[in-house]
Amino acid sequence: MKAADIMTFGAATIRPDASIAQAAQLMLQYRISGLPVVDAAGNLVGIVTEGDLLRRAESGTAMKRPRWLEFVLGPGKLADEYVHTHSRRVDDVMSRDVVTVSQETSASEVVEQMERHGVKRTPVVREGKVVGIISRANLLRGLARLADDAPEFIASDNGIHEQILSELGRHAWGQVPVDISVRSGVVHLRGVLLDERLRDALRVACENVPGVKSVRDHLVLVETSE
């Protein structure tokens, strides 16, 4: 699945010289939490989000620091904060280092980018211009669509058993002495566990194999003294 398959096309944008009030109105109008900022030529120059508008002088939410801390921070940092909380222009509060992806970026790469940079949305660009946006909601909708479109899979018990063993063999935690049997698509797990956390991992590994109808847990936990 690629970015083009899940993104929202034609994302709402705003100009750098627009007002903070206009940005807030657009976010409320479109029920979004972030706006790509584009220049007159349509090139992406930044992004403004709800987080950028939380600390504002107008709403009385600007940061108030004790005098001793202001001395430690220095005039430069305090001046920067003043601009961020008092300016009425988008370009003074927006983030200029924007995490972007292309339409060909895979969904897994999109998620990796969002996690690495701690962002909730990322613009999709082509030749520097915004063609869409991907938010966490887009990723959830893509996941739901995949689940709805998944065909019912019929597999033999032997085939299911082999796939389970193959999946467990790819993980260090999967090397546990557990007996696995499959009858009519139902997986039975028997054996002894020394760590309770392995129970759920084994179950999930089995449930993700196509053709598995259910997993029956007959595992016994043996607690060890440390």
Backbone as a chain_set.jsonl record, in Angstrom:
{"seq": "MKAADIMTFGAATIRPDASIAQAAQLMLQYRISGLPVVDAAGNLVGIVTEGDLLRRAESGTAMKRPRWLEFVLGPGKLADEYVHTHSRRVDDVMSRDVVTVSQETSASEVVEQMERHGVKRTPVVREGKVVGIISRANLLRGLARLADDAPEFIASDNGIHEQILSELGRHAWGQVPVDISVRSGVVHLRGVLLDERLRDALRVACENVPGVKSVRDHLVLVETSE", "coords": {"N": [[0.847, -1.188, 0.0], [0.621, 2.18, -0.911], [1.384, 5.717, -0.404], [-0.281, 7.178, -2.09], [-2.544, 5.606, -2.132], [-3.891, 6.001, 0.227], [-3.944, 8.653, 0.963], [-5.385, 11.96, 1.523], [-6.608, 13.743, -1.095], [-5.818, 16.943, -2.534], [-5.307, 18.767, -0.269], [-6.273, 21.153, 2.239], [-4.775, 24.336, 2.328], [-2.675, 27.096, 3.437], [-1.57, 30.528, 3.223], [1.677, 32.011, 3.89], [1.522, 34.653, 4.822], [-0.956, 34.842, 5.9], [-3.42, 35.285, 8.518], [-3.283, 34.285, 12.014], [-5.808, 33.866, 13.02], [-7.242, 33.216, 10.69], [-6.047, 30.773, 10.063], [-6.858, 29.219, 12.249], [-9.62, 29.253, 11.835], [-9.839, 27.866, 9.393], [-8.915, 25.312, 10.151], [-10.936, 24.569, 11.914], [-13.127, 24.665, 10.18], [-12.592, 22.623, 8.29], [-12.197, 20.569, 9.952], [-9.638, 19.654, 10.773], [-6.28, 19.149, 12.015], [-3.989, 20.361, 11.237], [-2.271, 22.493, 8.881], [-0.779, 22.67, 5.717], [1.604, 25.099, 4.691], [1.854, 27.248, 2.007], [3.643, 29.018, -0.585], [3.207, 31.834, -2.9], [3.611, 30.595, -5.334], [2.77, 28.096, -4.903], [4.47, 26.36, -3.637], [5.608, 24.272, -0.989], [6.261, 25.601, 2.171], [6.143, 25.361, 4.871], [4.428, 24.212, 7.885], [1.518, 24.551, 9.838], [0.134, 23.83, 12.95], [-2.316, 22.619, 15.368], [-0.901, 22.497, 17.761], [0.891, 24.614, 17.49], [-0.669, 26.745, 18.025], [-1.506, 26.706, 20.598], [-0.282, 28.073, 22.779], [-1.017, 31.192, 23.243], [-1.169, 34.75, 23.324], [-3.597, 36.088, 23.109], [-5.526, 34.352, 24.132], [-4.724, 34.087, 26.68], [-2.988, 32.072, 27.293], [-0.31, 32.102, 26.985], [3.108, 31.292, 27.679], [4.23, 31.662, 30.996], [6.932, 32.524, 32.81], [9.033, 32.193, 35.712], [11.036, 34.926, 36.997], [13.726, 34.291, 37.489], [14.167, 32.104, 35.833], [13.82, 33.234, 33.344], [16.108, 34.772, 33.216], [18.034, 32.788, 33.043], [17.375, 31.552, 30.596], [17.818, 33.556, 28.719], [17.813, 36.509, 26.549], [17.435, 35.992, 23.781], [16.04, 33.496, 23.457], [13.709, 34.144, 24.87], [12.734, 36.239, 23.331], [12.162, 34.911, 20.988], [10.084, 33.235, 21.857], [8.224, 35.202, 22.463], [7.552, 36.231, 19.941], [6.341, 33.964, 18.873], [4.073, 33.667, 20.458], [2.735, 36.094, 20.259], [2.667, 37.098, 17.645], [0.66, 37.729, 14.745], [0.765, 36.487, 12.354], [0.938, 33.672, 10.185], [3.445, 32.711, 9.244], [5.185, 33.265, 11.302], [4.71, 31.493, 13.313], [4.627, 28.955, 12.303], [6.011, 25.663, 11.588], [9.054, 25.167, 9.997], [10.648, 23.106, 9.136], [9.532, 20.592, 7.515], [8.135, 17.385, 7.51], [7.892, 15.352, 4.783], [6.357, 13.263, 2.231], [6.277, 11.266, -0.785], [3.929, 10.387, -3.414], [4.54, 7.819, -4.05], [5.685, 6.728, -1.842], [5.869, 4.096, 0.501], [3.312, 2.783, 2.718], [4.349, 1.812, 5.095], [6.77, 3.207, 5.28], [5.772, 5.783, 5.556], [4.541, 5.666, 8.083], [6.818, 5.129, 9.607], [8.265, 7.501, 9.263], [6.515, 9.345, 10.483], [6.485, 8.423, 13.115], [9.205, 8.651, 13.803], [9.671, 11.405, 13.697], [7.731, 12.368, 15.339], [5.192, 13.36, 14.474], [1.756, 14.025, 13.526], [0.674, 14.165, 11.074], [1.48, 14.274, 7.583], [2.482, 16.106, 4.74], [1.895, 15.282, 1.305], [3.95, 15.478, -1.405], [4.705, 16.675, -4.737], [7.186, 17.483, -6.86], [7.802, 19.622, -5.176], [5.357, 20.764, -4.615], [2.238, 20.67, -2.856], [0.187, 17.891, -2.991], [-1.514, 16.427, -1.551], [-2.411, 15.058, 1.696], [-1.443, 13.076, 4.502], [-2.824, 11.708, 7.337], [-3.079, 10.361, 10.689], [-5.627, 9.383, 10.765], [-6.123, 8.773, 8.075], [-4.43, 6.584, 7.762], [-5.658, 4.765, 9.481], [-8.119, 4.448, 8.187], [-7.23, 3.246, 5.846], [-6.284, 0.838, 6.872], [-8.669, -0.271, 7.837], [-10.036, -0.577, 5.44], [-8.498, -2.488, 4.135], [-8.981, -4.674, 5.788], [-11.702, -5.078, 5.343], [-11.692, -5.773, 2.673], [-10.337, -8.125, 2.572], [-10.14, -11.391, 1.359], [-11.957, -14.421, 2.11], [-10.073, -17.076, 3.281], [-9.171, -20.307, 2.428], [-7.459, -22.97, 3.703], [-5.36, -25.885, 3.927], [-5.032, -28.009, 6.817], [-2.439, -28.924, 7.205], [-1.013, -27.079, 5.7], [-1.516, -24.734, 7.117], [-0.273, -25.367, 9.54], [2.417, -25.51, 8.739], [2.884, -22.866, 7.988], [2.59, -21.544, 10.414], [4.743, -22.594, 11.882], [6.791, -21.605, 10.291], [6.501, -18.851, 10.644], [7.008, -18.6, 13.431], [9.622, -19.429, 13.421], [10.975, -17.243, 12.513], [11.445, -15.579, 14.598], [13.166, -14.82, 17.627], [11.899, -15.248, 20.081], [10.148, -17.208, 19.364], [11.215, -19.704, 19.532], [10.304, -21.931, 21.263], [9.478, -24.822, 23.236], [6.782, -25.885, 22.208], [3.868, -27.7, 21.487], [2.134, -27.838, 18.502], [-0.909, -28.214, 16.963], [-3.275, -28.689, 14.308], [-6.648, -28.723, 13.546], [-9.214, -28.865, 11.346], [-8.9, -26.137, 10.809], [-8.692, -25.058, 13.316], [-6.431, -24.122, 15.757], [-4.416, -25.757, 18.108], [-2.654, -25.277, 21.044], [-0.173, -26.659, 22.989], [1.814, -27.283, 25.872], [4.597, -26.17, 27.923], [5.156, -23.074, 29.469], [7.588, -20.661, 30.392], [7.433, -18.019, 30.631], [4.893, -15.741, 30.851], [4.298, -13.838, 28.939], [4.828, -14.939, 26.484], [2.605, -16.344, 25.765], [0.56, -14.713, 24.61], [1.98, -13.817, 22.383], [2.379, -16.178, 20.913], [-0.282, -16.833, 20.364], [-1.1, -14.639, 18.765], [0.639, -14.937, 16.587], [-0.356, -17.278, 15.482], [-3.027, -16.567, 14.895], [-2.697, -14.757, 12.839], [-2.142, -16.191, 10.607], [-3.365, -17.037, 7.454], [-6.482, -18.69, 7.088], [-6.735, -19.72, 9.613], [-9.134, -20.404, 12.022], [-9.655, -20.26, 14.765], [-7.904, -20.138, 17.941], [-6.913, -22.439, 20.29], [-5.961, -22.462, 23.573], [-3.958, -24.428, 25.462], [-1.852, -24.213, 27.077], [0.53, -24.349, 29.778], [1.623, -22.468, 32.462], [4.67, -22.25, 34.084], [5.973, -21.059, 36.925], [9.019, -19.579, 37.772], [11.455, -19.247, 40.322], [13.373, -16.392, 41.089]], "CA": [[0.0, 0.0, 0.0], [1.418, 3.393, -1.05], [0.785, 6.951, 0.09], [-1.365, 7.566, -3.0], [-3.727, 4.788, -1.886], [-4.574, 6.347, 1.474], [-3.889, 10.086, 1.271], [-6.478, 12.852, 1.165], [-6.175, 14.567, -2.214], [-6.199, 18.345, -2.482], [-5.356, 19.216, 1.114], [-6.438, 22.579, 2.5], [-3.494, 24.991, 2.594], [-2.777, 28.499, 3.828], [-0.409, 31.311, 2.813], [2.502, 32.431, 5.027], [1.127, 35.961, 5.345], [-2.319, 34.772, 6.439], [-3.467, 35.53, 9.96], [-3.491, 33.155, 12.913], [-7.256, 33.653, 13.102], [-7.648, 32.503, 9.473], [-5.588, 29.387, 10.196], [-7.745, 28.555, 13.21], [-10.936, 29.096, 11.193], [-9.735, 26.79, 8.401], [-8.822, 24.038, 10.859], [-12.272, 24.248, 12.428], [-14.02, 24.446, 9.036], [-12.319, 21.331, 7.662], [-12.016, 19.591, 11.027], [-8.283, 19.125, 10.657], [-5.411, 19.65, 13.08], [-2.773, 20.942, 10.675], [-2.386, 23.07, 7.541], [0.448, 22.978, 4.988], [1.733, 26.506, 4.328], [2.441, 27.322, 0.658], [3.866, 30.38, -1.072], [2.376, 32.258, -4.028], [3.799, 29.654, -6.44], [2.239, 26.794, -4.491], [5.518, 25.535, -3.045], [5.483, 24.054, 0.45], [7.283, 26.328, 2.935], [6.002, 25.083, 6.297], [3.158, 23.634, 8.319], [1.026, 25.104, 11.099], [-0.718, 22.834, 13.586], [-2.984, 23.016, 16.61], [0.115, 22.689, 18.794], [1.501, 25.929, 17.324], [-1.628, 27.783, 18.429], [-1.948, 26.488, 21.982], [0.234, 29.135, 23.642], [-1.3, 32.448, 22.581], [-1.43, 35.868, 24.222], [-5.011, 36.451, 23.052], [-6.331, 33.458, 24.968], [-4.175, 34.056, 28.028], [-2.293, 30.791, 27.505], [1.12, 32.269, 26.735], [3.969, 30.785, 28.739], [4.655, 32.616, 32.02], [8.063, 31.929, 33.505], [9.581, 32.992, 36.822], [12.096, 35.834, 36.564], [15.047, 33.661, 37.52], [14.289, 31.234, 34.677], [14.003, 34.112, 32.193], [17.517, 35.153, 33.207], [18.798, 31.626, 32.582], [17.083, 31.299, 29.187], [18.45, 34.585, 27.912], [16.89, 37.338, 25.757], [17.134, 35.42, 22.47], [14.982, 32.501, 23.608], [12.485, 34.824, 25.296], [12.248, 37.005, 22.182], [11.578, 33.931, 20.071], [8.803, 32.835, 22.438], [7.313, 36.34, 22.35], [7.06, 36.249, 18.558], [5.464, 32.806, 18.676], [2.805, 33.809, 21.194], [2.081, 37.372, 20.018], [2.519, 37.427, 16.229], [-0.64, 37.401, 14.149], [1.032, 35.912, 11.041], [1.211, 32.235, 10.167], [4.861, 32.389, 9.039], [5.924, 33.449, 12.541], [4.446, 30.394, 14.259], [4.663, 27.658, 11.612], [7.24, 24.871, 11.579], [9.632, 25.25, 8.648], [11.203, 21.788, 8.793], [8.332, 19.776, 7.321], [8.314, 15.993, 7.096], [7.05, 15.112, 3.612], [6.488, 11.998, 1.505], [5.767, 11.32, -2.15], [2.81, 9.477, -3.647], [5.076, 6.468, -4.185], [6.196, 6.259, -0.552], [5.054, 3.007, 1.05], [2.625, 3.097, 3.964], [5.25, 1.523, 6.219], [7.721, 4.321, 5.363], [5.023, 6.924, 6.077], [4.419, 5.46, 9.532], [8.158, 5.255, 10.186], [8.576, 8.935, 9.278], [5.674, 10.013, 11.464], [6.954, 8.019, 14.435], [10.557, 9.163, 14.034], [9.645, 12.851, 13.894], [6.689, 12.71, 16.293], [4.144, 14.173, 13.847], [0.479, 13.35, 13.343], [0.271, 14.263, 9.673], [2.594, 14.63, 6.706], [2.063, 16.465, 3.387], [2.367, 14.502, 0.163], [4.377, 16.495, -2.37], [5.229, 16.305, -6.048], [7.967, 18.616, -7.374], [7.755, 20.726, -4.224], [4.0, 21.266, -4.404], [1.394, 19.781, -2.068], [-0.887, 17.241, -3.75], [-2.394, 15.753, -0.595], [-1.891, 14.963, 3.055], [-1.747, 11.822, 5.189], [-2.919, 11.824, 8.785], [-3.283, 9.072, 11.341], [-6.965, 8.923, 10.374], [-5.979, 8.15, 6.757], [-3.823, 5.265, 7.966], [-6.675, 3.904, 10.076], [-9.101, 4.113, 7.149], [-6.591, 2.287, 4.959], [-6.254, -0.442, 7.577], [-10.044, -0.792, 7.863], [-10.393, -0.987, 4.078], [-7.815, -3.755, 3.868], [-9.67, -5.726, 6.535], [-12.987, -5.339, 4.692], [-11.469, -6.362, 1.35], [-9.599, -9.39, 2.668], [-10.989, -12.532, 0.989], [-11.93, -15.562, 3.011], [-8.999, -17.955, 2.826], [-9.337, -21.71, 2.805], [-6.161, -23.642, 3.637], [-5.327, -27.196, 4.561], [-4.469, -27.989, 8.167], [-0.989, -29.062, 7.086], [-0.488, -25.804, 5.218], [-1.572, -23.789, 8.246], [0.753, -25.773, 10.49], [3.723, -25.136, 8.193], [3.017, -21.411, 8.023], [2.799, -21.152, 11.811], [6.131, -22.921, 12.213], [7.644, -20.679, 9.551], [6.425, -17.545, 11.32], [7.709, -18.701, 14.711], [11.041, -19.586, 13.148], [11.578, -15.948, 12.187], [11.58, -14.763, 15.8], [13.92, -15.451, 18.711], [10.979, -15.709, 21.124], [9.354, -18.323, 18.849], [11.91, -20.988, 19.718], [9.838, -22.502, 22.532], [9.024, -26.217, 23.055], [5.323, -25.934, 22.241], [3.262, -28.594, 20.499], [1.102, -27.139, 17.734], [-1.684, -29.088, 16.087], [-4.356, -27.974, 13.618], [-7.752, -29.586, 13.119], [-10.307, -28.102, 10.709], [-8.622, -24.709, 10.914], [-8.566, -24.665, 14.721], [-5.075, -24.38, 16.228], [-4.312, -26.146, 19.516], [-1.315, -25.066, 21.589], [0.065, -27.42, 24.219], [3.201, -27.254, 26.316], [4.925, -25.451, 29.155], [5.756, -21.758, 29.283], [8.3, -20.096, 31.537], [7.164, -16.577, 30.61], [3.494, -15.545, 30.471], [4.208, -12.968, 27.764], [4.908, -15.753, 25.269], [1.266, -16.874, 25.451], [-0.101, -13.826, 23.651], [2.756, -13.784, 21.139], [2.061, -17.407, 20.188], [-1.656, -16.724, 19.871], [-1.137, -13.668, 17.663], [1.323, -15.538, 15.434], [-1.271, -18.257, 14.879], [-4.207, -15.882, 14.371], [-2.371, -14.017, 11.628], [-1.961, -17.108, 9.481], [-4.61, -17.197, 6.71], [-7.146, -19.975, 7.224], [-6.942, -20.063, 11.023], [-10.458, -20.003, 12.497], [-9.53, -19.9, 16.168], [-6.738, -20.711, 18.617], [-7.238, -23.006, 21.603], [-4.769, -22.386, 24.419], [-3.854, -25.452, 26.508], [-0.51, -24.018, 27.615], [0.652, -24.297, 31.224], [2.696, -21.581, 32.9], [5.459, -22.706, 35.239], [6.662, -19.903, 37.474], [10.354, -19.892, 38.291], [11.928, -18.309, 41.349], [14.595, -15.701, 40.641]], "C": [[0.894, 1.254, 0.0], [0.655, 4.609, -0.525], [-0.403, 7.372, -0.767], [-2.65, 6.805, -2.733], [-4.523, 5.248, -0.663], [-4.659, 7.846, 1.741], [-5.188, 10.797, 0.92], [-5.973, 13.771, 0.067], [-6.631, 16.015, -2.028], [-6.34, 18.887, -1.073], [-5.557, 20.722, 1.206], [-5.082, 23.162, 2.858], [-3.745, 26.44, 3.0], [-1.495, 29.218, 3.429], [0.384, 31.762, 4.047], [2.061, 33.751, 5.651], [-0.303, 35.985, 5.865], [-2.271, 34.965, 7.955], [-3.664, 34.234, 10.751], [-4.976, 32.825, 12.997], [-7.757, 32.886, 11.878], [-7.238, 31.034, 9.543], [-6.503, 28.606, 11.128], [-9.111, 28.291, 12.595], [-10.918, 27.959, 10.179], [-9.667, 25.418, 9.071], [-10.187, 23.612, 11.388], [-13.221, 23.917, 11.278], [-13.852, 23.056, 8.44], [-12.085, 20.208, 8.673], [-10.677, 18.87, 10.903], [-7.418, 19.766, 11.736], [-4.117, 20.252, 12.561], [-2.984, 21.423, 9.256], [-1.009, 23.238, 6.905], [0.444, 24.46, 4.61], [2.461, 26.576, 2.988], [2.599, 28.775, 0.237], [2.998, 30.667, -2.288], [2.48, 31.299, -5.211], [3.283, 28.263, -6.098], [3.266, 25.861, -3.885], [5.349, 25.445, -1.528], [6.619, 24.756, 1.184], [7.194, 26.06, 4.436], [4.696, 24.384, 6.601], [2.791, 24.248, 9.661], [0.006, 24.125, 11.673], [-1.405, 23.408, 14.82], [-1.967, 23.317, 17.701], [0.778, 24.053, 18.709], [0.608, 27.045, 17.844], [-2.091, 27.642, 19.878], [-1.526, 27.622, 22.907], [0.076, 30.478, 22.939], [-1.647, 33.53, 23.603], [-2.915, 36.203, 24.27], [-5.88, 35.618, 23.993], [-5.799, 33.355, 26.395], [-3.414, 32.783, 28.345], [-0.794, 30.892, 27.217], [1.926, 31.813, 27.945], [4.385, 31.908, 29.691], [5.737, 31.951, 32.859], [8.491, 32.809, 34.677], [10.78, 33.807, 36.347], [13.462, 35.169, 36.514], [15.269, 32.765, 36.305], [14.467, 32.062, 33.405], [15.462, 34.538, 32.072], [18.376, 34.019, 32.656], [18.615, 31.419, 31.081], [17.745, 32.321, 28.271], [17.459, 35.315, 27.017], [16.516, 36.732, 24.414], [15.984, 34.435, 22.516], [13.66, 33.158, 23.965], [11.88, 35.637, 24.146], [11.564, 36.089, 21.178], [10.206, 33.484, 20.568], [7.773, 33.951, 22.306], [6.705, 36.415, 20.948], [6.044, 35.141, 18.353], [4.103, 32.993, 19.341], [2.054, 35.096, 20.86], [1.879, 37.721, 18.548], [1.157, 36.984, 15.706], [-0.482, 36.766, 12.77], [1.408, 34.445, 11.155], [2.695, 31.937, 10.073], [5.711, 32.587, 10.29], [5.732, 32.292, 13.523], [4.571, 29.019, 13.614], [5.998, 26.955, 11.808], [7.775, 24.86, 10.143], [10.249, 23.922, 8.196], [10.047, 20.797, 8.712], [8.713, 18.372, 6.856], [7.358, 15.73, 5.941], [7.301, 13.725, 3.041], [5.995, 12.215, 0.09], [4.607, 10.342, -2.284], [3.269, 8.025, -3.732], [5.628, 5.909, -2.878], [5.279, 5.172, 0.004], [4.432, 3.427, 2.37], [3.524, 2.859, 5.164], [6.277, 2.637, 6.393], [7.044, 5.568, 5.915], [4.924, 6.841, 7.595], [5.767, 5.654, 10.217], [8.561, 6.719, 10.305], [7.8, 9.652, 10.368], [6.12, 9.682, 12.884], [8.304, 8.643, 14.765], [10.544, 10.645, 14.374], [8.538, 13.31, 14.847], [5.61, 13.613, 15.733], [2.885, 13.338, 13.614], [0.007, 13.369, 11.896], [1.503, 14.624, 8.844], [2.073, 14.977, 5.317], [2.651, 15.515, 2.354], [2.705, 15.509, -0.938], [4.841, 15.879, -3.675], [5.877, 17.552, -6.633], [7.795, 19.85, -6.491], [6.378, 21.26, -3.919], [3.141, 20.213, -3.702], [0.278, 19.214, -2.941], [-1.857, 16.509, -2.828], [-1.763, 15.742, 0.781], [-2.298, 13.616, 3.646], [-1.733, 12.076, 6.682], [-3.058, 10.433, 9.377], [-4.648, 8.496, 10.961], [-6.93, 8.244, 9.009], [-5.413, 6.744, 6.885], [-4.831, 4.289, 8.563], [-7.72, 3.486, 9.047], [-8.525, 3.099, 6.172], [-6.547, 0.9, 5.573], [-7.64, -1.087, 7.585], [-10.456, -1.292, 6.491], [-9.744, -2.311, 3.718], [-8.521, -4.914, 4.558], [-10.991, -6.097, 5.864], [-12.806, -6.081, 3.373], [-10.785, -7.725, 1.395], [-10.518, -10.568, 2.337], [-10.903, -13.649, 2.026], [-10.971, -16.604, 2.45], [-9.238, -19.37, 3.34], [-7.99, -22.406, 2.614], [-6.259, -24.992, 4.31], [-4.706, -27.067, 5.94], [-2.947, -28.096, 8.122], [-0.338, -27.761, 6.632], [-0.458, -24.76, 6.319], [-0.445, -24.088, 9.231], [2.144, -25.345, 10.021], [3.94, -23.627, 8.259], [3.24, -20.909, 9.436], [4.247, -21.407, 12.217], [7.104, -21.966, 11.519], [7.671, -19.311, 10.223], [7.182, -17.566, 12.64], [9.222, -18.79, 14.508], [11.743, -18.286, 12.83], [11.862, -15.104, 13.419], [12.308, -15.536, 16.9], [12.989, -15.999, 19.794], [10.178, -16.937, 20.682], [9.99, -19.683, 19.037], [11.561, -21.581, 21.082], [9.298, -23.914, 22.273], [7.509, -26.346, 23.222], [4.817, -26.852, 21.141], [2.107, -27.867, 19.824], [0.409, -28.143, 16.824], [-2.85, -28.296, 15.507], [-5.402, -28.983, 13.17], [-8.898, -28.722, 12.623], [-10.133, -26.595, 10.907], [-8.478, -24.196, 12.334], [-7.188, -25.08, 15.228], [-5.104, -24.701, 17.725], [-2.86, -25.996, 19.953], [-1.187, -25.809, 22.912], [1.549, -27.353, 24.575], [3.357, -26.435, 27.574], [5.607, -24.131, 28.806], [6.462, -21.324, 30.559], [8.089, -18.585, 31.646], [5.754, -16.358, 30.063], [3.346, -14.715, 29.193], [4.273, -13.735, 26.447], [3.534, -16.248, 24.828], [0.576, -16.021, 24.382], [0.634, -13.781, 22.318], [2.469, -15.014, 20.277], [0.662, -17.33, 19.583], [-1.739, -15.807, 18.658], [-0.483, -14.237, 16.413], [0.413, -16.523, 14.715], [-2.461, -17.555, 14.221], [-3.94, -15.165, 13.064], [-2.122, -14.906, 10.41], [-3.306, -17.292, 8.763], [-5.177, -18.6, 6.861], [-7.4, -20.395, 8.654], [-8.288, -19.518, 11.483], [-10.434, -19.559, 13.954], [-8.303, -20.58, 16.748], [-7.163, -21.178, 19.999], [-5.947, -23.112, 22.43], [-4.836, -23.434, 25.53], [-2.502, -25.345, 27.218], [-0.534, -23.881, 29.14], [1.851, -23.424, 31.587], [3.368, -22.155, 34.15], [6.266, -21.523, 35.738], [7.992, -20.355, 38.074], [10.759, -18.848, 39.318], [13.244, -17.703, 40.891], [15.621, -15.663, 41.768]], "O": [[1.81, 1.368, 0.814], [-0.541, 4.544, -0.243], [-1.407, 7.861, -0.251], [-3.734, 7.286, -3.064], [-5.702, 4.92, -0.533], [-5.372, 8.269, 2.652], [-5.987, 10.302, 0.124], [-5.008, 14.506, 0.274], [-7.683, 16.28, -1.446], [-7.394, 19.416, -0.719], [-5.074, 21.476, 0.361], [-4.322, 22.552, 3.61], [-4.866, 26.943, 2.919], [-0.445, 28.588, 3.309], [-0.183, 31.879, 5.133], [2.205, 33.952, 6.857], [-0.807, 37.046, 6.233], [-1.222, 34.825, 8.583], [-4.145, 33.231, 10.225], [-5.36, 31.656, 13.041], [-8.603, 32.002, 12.009], [-7.993, 30.154, 9.13], [-6.878, 27.47, 10.836], [-9.696, 27.229, 12.808], [-11.865, 27.176, 10.106], [-10.294, 24.468, 8.604], [-10.551, 22.438, 11.318], [-14.03, 22.994, 11.387], [-14.834, 22.386, 8.122], [-11.815, 19.064, 8.309], [-10.605, 17.641, 10.925], [-7.779, 20.798, 12.301], [-3.241, 20.615, 13.347], [-3.773, 20.846, 8.508], [-0.145, 23.888, 7.494], [-0.598, 25.011, 4.253], [3.555, 26.03, 2.845], [1.821, 29.645, 0.628], [2.156, 29.852, -2.666], [1.546, 31.195, -6.006], [3.356, 27.352, -6.924], [2.972, 24.691, -3.642], [4.992, 26.424, -0.873], [7.792, 24.547, 0.872], [8.069, 26.481, 5.192], [3.949, 24.01, 5.697], [3.653, 24.444, 10.518], [-0.879, 23.651, 10.96], [-1.117, 24.524, 15.254], [-2.132, 24.263, 18.472], [1.188, 24.604, 19.73], [1.073, 28.161, 18.077], [-2.97, 28.379, 20.327], [-2.319, 28.083, 23.728], [0.924, 30.865, 22.136], [-2.318, 33.274, 24.603], [-3.443, 36.557, 25.324], [-6.844, 36.117, 24.573], [-6.352, 32.628, 27.22], [-3.212, 32.444, 29.511], [-0.092, 29.881, 27.208], [1.481, 31.933, 29.087], [4.833, 32.969, 29.255], [5.493, 30.949, 33.53], [8.328, 34.029, 34.635], [11.461, 33.416, 35.399], [14.262, 35.439, 35.618], [16.385, 32.66, 35.795], [15.18, 31.648, 32.491], [15.992, 34.653, 30.967], [19.322, 34.25, 31.903], [19.581, 31.143, 30.369], [18.182, 31.984, 27.171], [16.375, 34.797, 26.749], [15.395, 36.929, 23.944], [15.057, 34.519, 21.71], [12.612, 32.785, 23.437], [10.659, 35.712, 24.009], [10.536, 36.433, 20.596], [9.269, 33.368, 19.778], [6.594, 33.691, 22.067], [5.504, 36.634, 20.789], [5.003, 35.353, 17.731], [3.09, 32.519, 18.826], [0.86, 35.195, 21.142], [1.023, 38.543, 18.221], [0.585, 35.997, 16.167], [-1.476, 36.527, 12.084], [2.098, 34.029, 12.086], [3.18, 31.02, 10.736], [6.85, 32.122, 10.335], [6.514, 32.138, 14.462], [4.616, 28.014, 14.322], [6.996, 27.587, 12.153], [7.038, 24.581, 9.198], [10.352, 23.66, 6.998], [9.635, 20.23, 9.724], [9.508, 18.2, 5.932], [6.144, 15.867, 6.097], [8.319, 13.094, 3.326], [5.366, 13.231, -0.205], [4.338, 9.561, -1.372], [2.479, 7.106, -3.511], [5.998, 4.736, -2.816], [4.056, 5.313, -0.019], [4.945, 4.309, 3.06], [3.476, 3.608, 6.14], [6.626, 2.983, 7.521], [7.661, 6.331, 6.659], [5.186, 7.814, 8.302], [5.848, 6.27, 11.28], [9.127, 7.135, 11.316], [8.358, 10.474, 11.095], [6.133, 10.552, 13.755], [8.518, 9.111, 15.883], [11.305, 11.099, 15.228], [8.418, 14.501, 15.132], [5.15, 14.529, 16.415], [2.943, 12.112, 13.518], [-0.944, 12.676, 11.535], [2.454, 15.213, 9.359], [1.289, 14.21, 4.758], [3.763, 15.011, 2.513], [1.853, 16.295, -1.352], [5.301, 14.738, -3.725], [5.206, 18.555, -6.874], [7.659, 20.97, -6.984], [6.229, 22.123, -3.054], [3.303, 19.014, -3.93], [-0.483, 19.963, -3.554], [-2.9, 16.028, -3.272], [-0.712, 16.342, 1.002], [-3.363, 13.084, 3.332], [-0.758, 12.593, 7.228], [-3.144, 9.445, 8.649], [-4.81, 7.28, 10.848], [-7.624, 7.249, 8.796], [-5.859, 5.822, 6.201], [-4.855, 3.115, 8.191], [-8.158, 2.335, 9.022], [-9.231, 2.199, 5.718], [-6.747, -0.098, 4.882], [-7.775, -2.291, 7.369], [-11.144, -2.307, 6.376], [-10.362, -3.159, 3.074], [-8.648, -6.0, 3.993], [-11.363, -7.27, 5.814], [-13.636, -6.906, 2.992], [-10.668, -8.4, 0.371], [-11.564, -10.727, 2.966], [-9.899, -13.794, 2.724], [-11.054, -16.967, 1.277], [-9.473, -19.59, 4.529], [-7.447, -22.433, 1.51], [-7.125, -25.221, 5.154], [-3.948, -26.135, 6.206], [-2.249, -27.444, 8.898], [0.734, -27.385, 7.106], [0.499, -23.996, 6.443], [0.247, -23.182, 9.696], [2.952, -24.872, 10.82], [5.042, -23.163, 8.549], [3.991, -19.957, 9.646], [4.895, -20.55, 12.817], [8.116, -21.57, 12.097], [8.726, -18.691, 10.354], [7.928, -16.632, 12.935], [9.999, -18.291, 15.321], [12.971, -18.219, 12.869], [12.454, -14.03, 13.309], [12.098, -16.735, 17.082], [13.237, -17.065, 20.358], [9.596, -17.63, 21.515], [9.375, -20.706, 18.735], [12.426, -21.716, 21.948], [8.727, -24.174, 21.214], [7.02, -26.845, 24.235], [5.282, -26.79, 20.003], [1.214, -27.346, 20.492], [1.047, -28.827, 16.024], [-3.349, -27.357, 16.127], [-5.088, -29.97, 12.504], [-9.48, -27.946, 13.381], [-11.103, -25.873, 11.144], [-8.173, -23.022, 12.54], [-6.818, -26.25, 15.139], [-5.742, -23.997, 18.507], [-1.951, -26.523, 19.311], [-1.983, -25.615, 23.831], [2.418, -27.365, 23.702], [2.376, -26.054, 28.212], [6.506, -24.077, 27.967], [5.99, -21.588, 31.665], [8.507, -17.954, 32.617], [5.459, -16.749, 28.933], [2.376, -14.878, 28.453], [3.823, -13.239, 25.414], [3.325, -16.538, 23.65], [0.075, -16.54, 23.384], [0.014, -13.716, 21.257], [2.332, -14.906, 19.059], [0.45, -17.715, 18.433], [-2.363, -16.143, 17.652], [-0.984, -14.045, 15.305], [0.412, -16.594, 13.486], [-2.855, -17.913, 13.111], [-4.854, -14.98, 12.26], [-1.915, -14.404, 9.305], [-4.291, -17.665, 9.401], [-4.444, -19.585, 6.772], [-8.181, -21.312, 8.904], [-8.56, -18.324, 11.355], [-11.109, -18.601, 14.332], [-7.73, -21.48, 16.135], [-7.707, -20.402, 20.786], [-4.983, -23.765, 22.029], [-5.671, -23.34, 26.43], [-2.068, -26.286, 27.882], [-1.493, -23.365, 29.715], [2.954, -23.623, 31.078], [2.708, -22.494, 35.132], [7.153, -21.037, 35.036], [8.075, -21.361, 38.778], [10.423, -17.673, 39.172], [14.118, -18.399, 40.375], [16.714, -15.125, 41.59]]}, "num_chains": 1, "name": "protein.A"}
